[in-house]
Amino acid sequence: MFSQHYKALLRHLGSFLRIPALLCLPTFVVIIVFREWFAVPAFAVLLVLTFGIGQFLFVRFRHHTHLPASSAFGLIALTWLLVTVAGIIPYYGVALTGHSGCREFLDLNSAFFESMSGFTGTGLTMVKKPANLPHCLQWWRSVTEWSGSLGMIFIAVAFLRKKKEIDKIYTAETNSFDIDGDYPKTIGKIWWMYVLFTALSILAFAGAGMPVWEAFNHGLTAISTGGFSVRNDSFTSYPLPVLVTGNIIIVIGAISFKVYYLMLFKWQFRKAWRQTQLRYFGTLLLGLISLLLMFNRPENWIHNTFQAASAIGTCGLNTVPVQGWPLPAVLLLTIAMNLGGNADSTAGGLKTARLAWLLKHLRAQIWQTLAPNEKSSDYPVQFDGRAVDHNEKNEEVLQALNFLLLWLVAGLAGCLVLSLLLPDQFSLSDILFEVSSALNNVGLSIGITDHALRPAAKWTLIVLMWIGRLEIYAVVVLLYGVFGRKPR
C-alpha cells in the first residue's frame, strides 16, 4: 500500500505525534493541584489520541527507518502542522465546558491560532485577558512554547534509537552545531542546558518578587523567547527587579547554545567570547537600546531596554504598549525583530550568523572594488576566531542569500494579504510590524492581532508563524514535494 519511503515517513511521524501526549502529563498535575476537573476530558482525549496514533504508526512501521535526507525537511514541516492541529483539543475542549475565561476558543480559527503561536514559540494571542484563563490552559500555553521554541526534535530524540535517523532529522530542523560529529550527544547537551536555564529562570523570577505560579510560567516563556504571559498586562506592572531579571533571561535565551557549551562543558571562555554571533548580537542590542533612548523618552530607560531585548531576542513579553511609541522607535523594533538572535538558540528572525556572513561578504566585495588588482578570495575572512577559506565563505553566503530571498517574499506577501483584509485604521508600518512579529516568531503586537480578526487574516498570520518557525525552506520542500514536478 505504501512505498518504503512513505512507511519511514509514517514511522517518524509516529515518534513526533507522541510529544503532545508527553506534554499532557505535567498538565494533569496542574489540573489536580488547582482542582480543575472540568479540563480532564479535553486533555484525556488529547493524550489518548496522540499517543495512540503515534504509537500505532511507530510500532506498525518500526522496521522502516531509512528516511531520505530530502524527506526530512518535509517531515519537520508536516510534524509541526499535525502537532499544532492536535494542540487545538485542549483549547476547544475546555471552552466547551463553558468556562468564561476562554470563550474565544469556541472559534476553531482562534484555537488553531493559539496552538500555532504556542508550538512555534511566537506569543501572539487571541486572548485579551490571559489571567482569566484556567490554570491548566495557562500552563498549556507556556509548556507548548517551551517545547516548540527549542525544537521538538530535542524531545523526539528520546523516542529515536539509531544515530542515522537523528542525523537527518536534526540537520533538517536546524543548522545547529554538533559535538565531534555526534548529533545525539549534541542534542543531549543542549537539552540539559535548556532544562538548567529554565529552572534557574524560575528561581530568579521568584527571587525577584514574582508570585510562584507566574514565575513558573514566565520562566518557561522567557528563556524560550516565547512571549505568552499569564497576566493581562504582560510585564507592565512588575517592579524593577523583575523587569531587570526578565531582561537578562530573554538575552540568555537569544544567545547560541554553543557559547554556553564552550563555557560550561569545555571551560573555553576565550573561545566562547570569540564567537562571531555573540559579538554581533551584543553590538546590535546595545545599538538598538541607544537609538531607542534617543527617539523614545530616555527617562523610560527600563522600558526601552526591555522592549529592545524582547524585539531582537524575538520574545514578545512587553512592559508598555507599542502603539503609543513614536514611529522611528516602532520601525527600529520592526528591524530588530527581523534581525533576530543567534542561530542555535531559541530566538527567531534572520539570525546573526546569516547577517555576519552577508556583512563579511559585503566587506570583501568593497575591498575588491577598492583594490581591483586583487581577488575577492584573497580577502581574509574569519568566523568564530578561525580563518575561513573562500569556498566555505561562498557556500555560507549563498545559503544566507537564498534564505533572505525567501524571507522577503514571505514577508511582502504577508503584508500584501493583510493590507487587503484589515480595516483602513491600520497603517503600512502597523502591518509591517505585525507581519514581522508573526514571521519571526516574536509575539509583540501593535494591536492588529485580536479575536475579532477576520478568519482569513488569522490564517495569514498562522501561515507566517508556521513558515517562520521552520525558516521557510522546510515548507518550500514540503509544498514542492506535494505539488511540484519531480526531478528526474
GUTORDREN-16437 format. One line per field, with one value per residue (C-alpha): x negated, y negated, z negated; residue in three letters. Coordinates in nm, 4 decimals, always signed. Last residue first. Layout:
GUTORDREN-16437
east: X_...
north: Y_...
up: Z_...
res: ALA_...
//
This chain:
GUTORDREN-16437
east: -1.4381_-1.3131_-0.9508_-0.7275_-0.5861_-0.2601_-0.3324_-0.7129_-0.7246_-0.4953_-0.7093_-1.0376_-0.9026_-0.7808_-1.1226_-1.2896_-1.0666_-1.2677_-1.0581_-0.9425_-0.8815_-0.6871_-0.4428_-0.4177_-0.3520_-0.0883_+0.0913_+0.0702_+0.2444_+0.4879_+0.5961_+0.6401_+0.8590_+1.0674_+1.1429_+0.9940_+1.2274_+1.0078_+0.7283_+0.3884_+0.3795_+0.2960_-0.0730_-0.1685_-0.4863_-0.4850_-0.8268_-0.8046_-0.9970_-0.7106_-0.4494_-0.6280_-0.7439_-0.3866_-0.2624_-0.5229_-0.4783_-0.1032_-0.1446_-0.4004_-0.1535_+0.1129_+0.4047_+0.7300_+0.8116_+0.9591_+0.7553_+0.8031_+0.6373_+0.3416_+0.3125_+0.2616_-0.0009_-0.1929_-0.2004_-0.3261_-0.5970_-0.7094_-0.7075_-0.8986_-1.1479_-1.2143_-1.2525_-1.5148_-1.6911_-1.7111_-1.8676_-2.1096_-2.2133_-2.2677_-2.4804_-2.6832_-2.7548_-2.8639_-3.0779_-3.2529_-3.3247_-3.4710_-3.6927_-3.8527_-3.7630_-4.0284_-3.9298_-3.8151_-3.4476_-3.4457_-3.7424_-3.7717_-4.0967_-4.0434_-4.2411_-3.9258_-3.7985_-4.0876_-4.3260_-4.4051_-4.0786_-4.1778_-3.8989_-3.6400_-3.7919_-3.7714_-3.4082_-3.3327_-3.5136_-3.3257_-2.9969_-3.0912_-3.1677_-2.8353_-2.6451_-2.8228_-2.7531_-2.3855_-2.3495_-2.5018_-2.3066_-1.9771_-1.7194_-1.4485_-1.3840_-1.5302_-1.5573_-1.9309_-2.1423_-2.1415_-2.1719_-1.9015_-1.6604_-1.7286_-1.3624_-1.2509_-1.5211_-1.4041_-1.0474_-1.1697_-1.3545_-1.0424_-0.8395_-1.1010_-1.1043_-0.7188_-0.6957_-0.5530_-0.1877_-0.1011_-0.3956_-0.2013_-0.4418_-0.6275_-0.6410_-0.6949_-0.7225_-1.0461_-1.2142_-1.5517_-1.5769_-1.2271_-1.2259_-1.5738_-1.4764_-1.1437_-1.3216_-1.5831_-1.3308_-1.1043_-1.3944_-1.5248_-1.1935_-1.3826_-1.5281_-1.1959_-1.1693_-1.3946_-1.7389_-1.6777_-1.5550_-1.8753_-2.0950_-1.8945_-1.9222_-2.2977_-2.3464_-2.1428_-2.3132_-2.6613_-2.5796_-2.4270_-2.7245_-2.9716_-2.7818_-2.7387_-3.1101_-3.2080_-3.5321_-3.3851_-3.3217_-3.6782_-3.8088_-3.5817_-3.6910_-3.5715_-3.4793_-3.1463_-3.0018_-3.1796_-3.2065_-2.8583_-2.7192_-2.8540_-2.7324_-2.3864_-2.3656_-2.2343_-1.8650_-1.7652_-2.0303_-1.9049_-1.5488_-1.6725_-1.8595_-1.5593_-1.3317_-1.5603_-1.5734_-1.1939_-1.1508_-1.3874_-1.2049_-0.8595_-0.6004_-0.3002_-0.3885_-0.5274_-0.2353_+0.0636_+0.3304_+0.1015_+0.0350_-0.2103_-0.2939_-0.6088_-0.8223_-1.1898_-1.2301_-1.4017_-1.1124_-0.8237_-0.9282_-1.0346_-0.7240_-0.5060_-0.6858_-0.7410_-0.3715_-0.2767_-0.5374_-0.4496_-0.7265_-0.9481_-1.2956_-1.3664_-1.0653_-1.1848_-1.5374_-1.4117_-1.2019_-1.4918_-1.7325_-1.4994_-1.4694_-1.8447_-1.9047_-1.6409_-1.7915_-2.1466_-2.0288_-1.8652_-2.1621_-2.3977_-2.1646_-2.1085_-2.4824_-2.5391_-2.2668_-2.4293_-2.7792_-3.0145_-3.2583_-2.9912_-2.7497_-2.6481_-2.2954_-2.1661_-1.8187_-1.5194_-1.6706_-2.0064_-1.8309_-1.6033_-1.8931_-2.1285_-1.8631_-1.7744_-2.1428_-2.2089_-1.9541_-1.7226_-1.4581_-1.1912_-1.4027_-1.5232_-1.1640_-1.2210_-1.5126_-1.3445_-1.0569_-1.2585_-1.3774_-1.0895_-0.8294_-0.8876_-0.8827_-0.6064_-0.3898_-0.4710_-0.3575_-0.0275_+0.0506_-0.0277_+0.2188_+0.4610_+0.4388_+0.4588_+0.7974_+0.7851_+0.8841_+0.5231_+0.4954_+0.7234_+0.7299_+0.6861_+0.6282_+0.2542_-0.0754_-0.3419_-0.5614_-0.7220_-0.6119_-0.4219_-0.2463_-0.1511_-0.0260_+0.1940_+0.3284_+0.4096_+0.5742_+0.7997_+0.8781_+0.9771_+1.1725_+1.3948_+1.5086_+1.1557_+1.2526_+1.4772_+1.1704_+1.2189_+1.5906_+1.5520_+1.8489_+1.7245_+1.6924_+1.4045_+1.2098_+1.2447_+1.1626_+0.8407_+0.7385_+0.8114_+0.6387_+0.2961_+0.3694_+0.3740_+0.0448_-0.1111_+0.0055_-0.1394_-0.4689_-0.5087_-0.4334_-0.7088_-0.9603_-0.8749_-0.9022_-1.2563_-1.3434_-1.2245_-1.5335_-1.7605_-1.5950_-1.4425_-1.5564_-1.3955_-1.1295_-1.1391_-0.9171_-0.6367_-0.3466_-0.5176_-0.5741_-0.2429_-0.0460_-0.2410_-0.1713_+0.1964_+0.2472_+0.0205_+0.1895_+0.5468_+0.5177_+0.3395_+0.5502_+0.8728_+0.7507_+0.6596_+1.0129_+1.1846_+0.9788_+1.0485_+1.3662_+1.1623_+0.9860_+0.8864_+0.5919_+0.3350_+0.5048_+0.5306_+0.1698_+0.0550_+0.2591_+0.0631_-0.2628_-0.1493_+0.0089_-0.3305_-0.4127_-0.0864_-0.1697_-0.5077_-0.3620_-0.2958_-0.6691_-0.7547_-0.4536_-0.5631_-0.8933_-0.7217_-0.4919_-0.7901_-0.9631_-0.6493_-0.6302_-0.9784_-0.9304_-0.6286_-0.2808_+0.0000
north: -1.3024_-1.5864_-1.5619_-1.8464_-2.0315_-1.9932_-1.7585_-1.7535_-2.1226_-2.2004_-2.0014_-2.1439_-2.5003_-2.4365_-2.3040_-2.6091_-2.8641_-2.9021_-2.6273_-2.8658_-3.1378_-2.9038_-2.8247_-3.1758_-3.3223_-3.0583_-3.1404_-3.5150_-3.4669_-3.2283_-3.4948_-3.7451_-3.4983_-3.4327_-3.8071_-3.9481_-3.9839_-3.7580_-4.0114_-4.0518_-4.4016_-4.5954_-4.6723_-4.3224_-4.1697_-3.7911_-3.7280_-3.4265_-3.5981_-3.5691_-3.6655_-3.9718_-4.0854_-4.0602_-4.2641_-4.5388_-4.5579_-4.5898_-4.8734_-5.0476_-5.0250_-5.1947_-5.0335_-5.2300_-5.1278_-4.7955_-4.4765_-4.2167_-4.3707_-4.5105_-4.1700_-3.9979_-4.2460_-4.2442_-3.8647_-3.8537_-4.1051_-3.8949_-3.5654_-3.7085_-3.8816_-3.5641_-3.3547_-3.5995_-3.6167_-3.2379_-3.2136_-3.4959_-3.3233_-2.9929_-3.1653_-3.3468_-3.0216_-2.8474_-3.1426_-3.1572_-2.7853_-2.8095_-3.1099_-2.9586_-3.0674_-3.1626_-3.0964_-3.3293_-3.2378_-3.3435_-3.4999_-3.6235_-3.7375_-3.8995_-3.6997_-3.5306_-3.8739_-3.8851_-4.1803_-4.4093_-4.5958_-4.7132_-4.9496_-4.7347_-4.4166_-4.5626_-4.6564_-4.2981_-4.1552_-4.3915_-4.2802_-3.9146_-3.9837_-4.1644_-3.8734_-3.6178_-3.8178_-3.8650_-3.4917_-3.4148_-3.6975_-3.5253_-3.6258_-3.6037_-3.3519_-3.3017_-2.9684_-2.9495_-2.7611_-3.0698_-3.3856_-3.6484_-3.8234_-4.0534_-4.0759_-4.1625_-4.4317_-4.5985_-4.6132_-4.7456_-5.0246_-5.0996_-5.1359_-5.3720_-5.5871_-5.5985_-5.7348_-5.4883_-5.4819_-5.1577_-4.9735_-4.9153_-4.9098_-4.6376_-4.3625_-3.9897_-3.9102_-3.7086_-3.7582_-3.8342_-4.1419_-4.2505_-4.1416_-4.2815_-4.6183_-4.6173_-4.5615_-4.8309_-5.0886_-5.0080_-5.0224_-5.3503_-5.5370_-5.8621_-5.8366_-5.9347_-5.7463_-5.8593_-5.8765_-5.6069_-5.3869_-5.4529_-5.3568_-5.0412_-4.9345_-4.9921_-4.7923_-4.5038_-4.5111_-4.5119_-4.2299_-4.0216_-4.0769_-3.9826_-3.6672_-3.5635_-3.5883_-3.3551_-3.4976_-3.5209_-3.1459_-3.0802_-3.2930_-3.1176_-2.7671_-2.5853_-2.2923_-2.1821_-2.5010_-2.7738_-2.6113_-2.4652_-2.8031_-2.9691_-2.6786_-2.7246_-3.0424_-3.3550_-3.4531_-3.2660_-3.4473_-3.7827_-3.6958_-3.5899_-3.9175_-4.1324_-3.9247_-3.9789_-4.3548_-4.3667_-4.1608_-4.3870_-4.6999_-4.6108_-4.4294_-4.6221_-4.6174_-4.2626_-4.1093_-4.3434_-4.0734_-3.8443_-3.4775_-3.5733_-3.4167_-3.5645_-3.2765_-3.3616_-3.0065_-3.1508_-3.3968_-3.1559_-2.8839_-3.1128_-3.3188_-3.0184_-2.9020_-3.2568_-3.3366_-3.0423_-3.1372_-3.5068_-3.7349_-3.9011_-3.8932_-3.5578_-3.4037_-3.5338_-3.4038_-3.0625_-3.0211_-3.1353_-2.8962_-2.6042_-2.7060_-2.7540_-2.4017_-2.2469_-2.4222_-2.3197_-1.9602_-1.9601_-2.1270_-1.8580_-1.5754_-1.7233_-1.7481_-1.3884_-1.2720_-1.4797_-1.3321_-1.4954_-1.5865_-1.7981_-1.9355_-2.2908_-2.3781_-2.4135_-2.3241_-2.1026_-1.9346_-1.8750_-1.7132_-1.4990_-1.3554_-1.3000_-1.1580_-0.8720_-0.7953_-0.7718_-0.4997_-0.4969_-0.7614_-0.8152_-1.0307_-1.2205_-1.3397_-1.5921_-1.7685_-1.7289_-1.9323_-2.2484_-2.4760_-2.7170_-2.4448_-2.2778_-2.5966_-2.7495_-2.4411_-2.4472_-2.8068_-2.7750_-2.4517_-2.6155_-2.8972_-2.6387_-2.4301_-2.7388_-2.8350_-3.1507_-3.4756_-3.5968_-3.5563_-3.8601_-3.9656_-3.6126_-3.5639_-3.5570_-3.6371_-3.4539_-3.3129_-2.9955_-2.7952_-2.5464_-2.8253_-3.0533_-2.7505_-2.6436_-2.9937_-3.0327_-2.6897_-2.7874_-3.1201_-2.9505_-2.6900_-2.9623_-2.8263_-2.9278_-3.2894_-3.1732_-3.1033_-3.2874_-3.2176_-2.8413_-2.6906_-2.3317_-2.3729_-2.6190_-2.3411_-2.1178_-2.3932_-2.4963_-2.1439_-1.9941_-2.2608_-2.1150_-1.8192_-2.0584_-2.2068_-1.8606_-1.7954_-2.1203_-2.0955_-1.7376_-1.8227_-2.0846_-1.8546_-1.5588_-1.7714_-1.8656_-1.5038_-1.3952_-1.5422_-1.3402_-1.0181_-0.8277_-0.4712_-0.3522_-0.1121_+0.1598_-0.0357_-0.0779_+0.0603_-0.0200_-0.3903_-0.4343_-0.2721_-0.4592_-0.7948_-0.7203_-0.6063_-0.8685_-1.1495_-1.0313_-0.9056_-1.2151_-1.4646_-1.2971_-1.2954_-1.6639_-1.7551_-1.5161_-1.6372_-2.0098_-2.0123_-1.8665_-2.1976_-2.1077_-2.3532_-2.0918_-1.8121_-2.0098_-2.1269_-1.7657_-1.6748_-1.9408_-1.7740_-1.4614_-1.6364_-1.7378_-1.3709_-1.3241_-1.6315_-1.4649_-1.1315_-1.2698_-1.3118_-0.9431_-0.8467_-1.0951_-0.9085_-0.5810_-0.7492_-0.8877_-0.5501_-0.3904_-0.6685_-0.5908_-0.2155_-0.2615_-0.2412_+0.0000
up: +1.2918_+1.0727_+0.9508_+1.0616_+0.7683_+0.5845_+0.2943_+0.2904_+0.3788_+0.0876_-0.1569_-0.0255_-0.0454_-0.3997_-0.5048_-0.3497_-0.5213_-0.8434_-1.0047_-1.2777_-1.0182_-0.7889_-1.0668_-1.2115_-0.8654_-0.7951_-1.1192_-1.0482_-0.7146_-0.8806_-1.1270_-0.8447_-0.6509_-0.9629_-1.0009_-1.3181_-1.6189_-1.8358_-1.8028_-1.6413_-1.4922_-1.8084_-1.7612_-1.8672_-2.0063_-1.9719_-1.8179_-1.5884_-1.3060_-1.0577_-1.3176_-1.4585_-1.1157_-0.9858_-1.2832_-1.2393_-0.8615_-0.9075_-1.1584_-0.9333_-0.6448_-0.8525_-1.0329_-1.0509_-0.6928_-0.8022_-0.7523_-0.4796_-0.1732_-0.3699_-0.5375_-0.2015_-0.0818_-0.4094_-0.4137_-0.0551_-0.1439_-0.4394_-0.2505_+0.0457_-0.1825_-0.3801_-0.0622_+0.0654_-0.2719_-0.2890_+0.0533_-0.0356_-0.3600_-0.1815_+0.0830_-0.1836_-0.3672_-0.0475_+0.0631_-0.2751_-0.2705_+0.0786_-0.0025_-0.3096_-0.6609_-0.9170_-1.2758_-1.5546_-1.5355_-1.1706_-0.9957_-0.6397_-0.4786_-0.1362_+0.1187_+0.2497_+0.3544_+0.5990_+0.6031_+0.8950_+0.8422_+0.4909_+0.3871_+0.5638_+0.4191_+0.0685_+0.1227_+0.2294_-0.0734_-0.3051_-0.1521_-0.2046_-0.5697_-0.6024_-0.4491_-0.6665_-0.9823_-0.8972_-0.8420_-1.1813_-1.3476_-1.2814_-1.0148_-1.2787_-1.5553_-1.9021_-2.0881_-2.0195_-1.7648_-1.5381_-1.7410_-1.7823_-1.5494_-1.2537_-1.1544_-1.5061_-1.5290_-1.2077_-1.3401_-1.6770_-1.4963_-1.2915_-1.6120_-1.7594_-1.4442_-1.4501_-1.8039_-2.0610_-2.1619_-1.9844_-2.1410_-2.4609_-2.7584_-2.9510_-2.6925_-2.6502_-2.2814_-2.2831_-1.9451_-2.1128_-1.8903_-1.9949_-2.3601_-2.4193_-2.2714_-2.4560_-2.7880_-2.7265_-2.6134_-2.9068_-3.1543_-3.0133_-3.0443_-3.1174_-2.7665_-2.6059_-2.2759_-1.9936_-2.1568_-2.4164_-2.1323_-1.9392_-2.2339_-2.3052_-1.9414_-1.9341_-2.2542_-2.1139_-1.7741_-1.9264_-2.1670_-1.8878_-1.6588_-1.9321_-2.0273_-1.6660_-1.5924_-1.8757_-2.0167_-2.3683_-2.3722_-2.2582_-2.5449_-2.7920_-2.6989_-3.0110_-2.7851_-2.9319_-3.0826_-2.8829_-2.5412_-2.5766_-2.6798_-2.3664_-2.1521_-2.2995_-2.0933_-2.2654_-2.2440_-2.5616_-2.7666_-2.6362_-2.7414_-3.0855_-3.1391_-3.0509_-3.2690_-3.5665_-3.5022_-3.4757_-3.7937_-3.9901_-3.8573_-3.9879_-3.7731_-3.6416_-3.2721_-3.2469_-3.0483_-3.1031_-3.1320_-3.3268_-3.2475_-2.9744_-2.6376_-2.4830_-2.3586_-2.3963_-2.5368_-2.8444_-2.8820_-2.8183_-3.0610_-3.3462_-3.2786_-3.3562_-3.6688_-3.7973_-3.7495_-3.9687_-4.2292_-4.2585_-4.1214_-4.3827_-4.2291_-4.3962_-4.2239_-3.8882_-3.9521_-4.0667_-3.7518_-3.5337_-3.7093_-3.6376_-3.2730_-3.2383_-3.3712_-3.1447_-2.8427_-2.9370_-2.9741_-2.6318_-2.4633_-2.5933_-2.4899_-2.1448_-2.0889_-2.2009_-1.9614_-1.6839_-1.7178_-1.4689_-1.7455_-1.9143_-1.6548_-1.5690_-1.4720_-1.1187_-1.2359_-1.1636_-0.8565_-1.0266_-1.3211_-1.1033_-0.9039_-1.1978_-1.4306_-1.1988_-1.1356_-1.5109_-1.5718_-1.8729_-1.8366_-2.1014_-2.3332_-2.0276_-1.9934_-2.2706_-2.1039_-1.7648_-1.9073_-1.8602_-2.1363_-2.0820_-2.0446_-2.3806_-2.5887_-2.3807_-2.4284_-2.8001_-2.8434_-2.6576_-2.8401_-3.1765_-3.1199_-2.9833_-3.3012_-3.5224_-3.3838_-3.1712_-3.3407_-3.3722_-2.9940_-2.9491_-2.5843_-2.4495_-2.0746_-2.1270_-1.9591_-2.1619_-1.8853_-2.0161_-1.7113_-1.9282_-2.1154_-1.8278_-1.6341_-1.9254_-1.9774_-1.6067_-1.5987_-1.8889_-1.7216_-1.3966_-1.5930_-1.7420_-2.0764_-2.1720_-2.2325_-2.5180_-2.7277_-3.0551_-3.0915_-3.1274_-2.9441_-2.9283_-2.5501_-2.6061_-2.7800_-2.4740_-2.2252_-2.3936_-2.4976_-2.1502_-1.9392_-2.0202_-1.7911_-1.4950_-1.6164_-1.6333_-1.2776_-1.1376_-1.3221_-1.2026_-0.8404_-0.8275_-1.0017_-0.7771_-0.4636_-0.5594_-0.6449_-0.3015_-0.1333_-0.3628_-0.2572_-0.5511_-0.6138_-0.9363_-0.8151_-1.0808_-1.3216_-1.0657_-1.2717_-1.6019_-1.5263_-1.3473_-1.6295_-1.8982_-1.7346_-1.6804_-2.0393_-2.1953_-2.0047_-2.0593_-2.4155_-2.5465_-2.3517_-2.4623_-2.8228_-2.7940_-2.6907_-2.9340_-3.2370_-3.1927_-3.4063_-3.6916_-3.7545_-4.1098_-4.1151_-4.2163_-4.0207_-3.6967_-3.7326_-3.7752_-3.4660_-3.2774_-3.3789_-3.1877_-2.8890_-2.7475_-2.6840_-2.4949_-2.2870_-2.2026_-2.0918_-1.7461_-1.6882_-1.7046_-1.4935_-1.2300_-1.2208_-1.1379_-0.8888_-0.6969_-0.7002_-0.5567_-0.2996_-0.1652_-0.1756_+0.0509_-0.0944_+0.0000
res: ARG_PRO_LYS_ARG_GLY_PHE_VAL_GLY_TYR_LEU_LEU_VAL_VAL_VAL_ALA_TYR_ILE_GLU_LEU_ARG_GLY_ILE_TRP_MET_LEU_VAL_ILE_LEU_THR_TRP_LYS_ALA_ALA_PRO_ARG_LEU_ALA_HIS_ASP_THR_ILE_GLY_ILE_SER_LEU_GLY_VAL_ASN_ASN_LEU_ALA_SER_SER_VAL_GLU_PHE_LEU_ILE_ASP_SER_LEU_SER_PHE_GLN_ASP_PRO_LEU_LEU_LEU_SER_LEU_VAL_LEU_CYS_GLY_ALA_LEU_GLY_ALA_VAL_LEU_TRP_LEU_LEU_LEU_PHE_ASN_LEU_ALA_GLN_LEU_VAL_GLU_GLU_ASN_LYS_GLU_ASN_HIS_ASP_VAL_ALA_ARG_GLY_ASP_PHE_GLN_VAL_PRO_TYR_ASP_SER_SER_LYS_GLU_ASN_PRO_ALA_LEU_THR_GLN_TRP_ILE_GLN_ALA_ARG_LEU_HIS_LYS_LEU_LEU_TRP_ALA_LEU_ARG_ALA_THR_LYS_LEU_GLY_GLY_ALA_THR_SER_ASP_ALA_ASN_GLY_GLY_LEU_ASN_MET_ALA_ILE_THR_LEU_LEU_LEU_VAL_ALA_PRO_LEU_PRO_TRP_GLY_GLN_VAL_PRO_VAL_THR_ASN_LEU_GLY_CYS_THR_GLY_ILE_ALA_SER_ALA_ALA_GLN_PHE_THR_ASN_HIS_ILE_TRP_ASN_GLU_PRO_ARG_ASN_PHE_MET_LEU_LEU_LEU_SER_ILE_LEU_GLY_LEU_LEU_LEU_THR_GLY_PHE_TYR_ARG_LEU_GLN_THR_GLN_ARG_TRP_ALA_LYS_ARG_PHE_GLN_TRP_LYS_PHE_LEU_MET_LEU_TYR_TYR_VAL_LYS_PHE_SER_ILE_ALA_GLY_ILE_VAL_ILE_ILE_ILE_ASN_GLY_THR_VAL_LEU_VAL_PRO_LEU_PRO_TYR_SER_THR_PHE_SER_ASP_ASN_ARG_VAL_SER_PHE_GLY_GLY_THR_SER_ILE_ALA_THR_LEU_GLY_HIS_ASN_PHE_ALA_GLU_TRP_VAL_PRO_MET_GLY_ALA_GLY_ALA_PHE_ALA_LEU_ILE_SER_LEU_ALA_THR_PHE_LEU_VAL_TYR_MET_TRP_TRP_ILE_LYS_GLY_ILE_THR_LYS_PRO_TYR_ASP_GLY_ASP_ILE_ASP_PHE_SER_ASN_THR_GLU_ALA_THR_TYR_ILE_LYS_ASP_ILE_GLU_LYS_LYS_LYS_ARG_LEU_PHE_ALA_VAL_ALA_ILE_PHE_ILE_MET_GLY_LEU_SER_GLY_SER_TRP_GLU_THR_VAL_SER_ARG_TRP_TRP_GLN_LEU_CYS_HIS_PRO_LEU_ASN_ALA_PRO_LYS_LYS_VAL_MET_THR_LEU_GLY_THR_GLY_THR_PHE_GLY_SER_MET_SER_GLU_PHE_PHE_ALA_SER_ASN_LEU_ASP_LEU_PHE_GLU_ARG_CYS_GLY_SER_HIS_GLY_THR_LEU_ALA_VAL_GLY_TYR_TYR_PRO_ILE_ILE_GLY_ALA_VAL_THR_VAL_LEU_LEU_TRP_THR_LEU_ALA_ILE_LEU_GLY_PHE_ALA_SER_SER_ALA_PRO_LEU_HIS_THR_HIS_HIS_ARG_PHE_ARG_VAL_PHE_LEU_PHE_GLN_GLY_ILE_GLY_PHE_THR_LEU_VAL_LEU_LEU_VAL_ALA_PHE_ALA_PRO_VAL_ALA_PHE_TRP_GLU_ARG_PHE_VAL_ILE_ILE_VAL_VAL_PHE_THR_PRO_LEU_CYS_LEU_LEU_ALA_PRO_ILE_ARG_LEU_PHE_SER_GLY_LEU_HIS_ARG_LEU_LEU_ALA_LYS_TYR_HIS_GLN_SER_PHE_MET
//
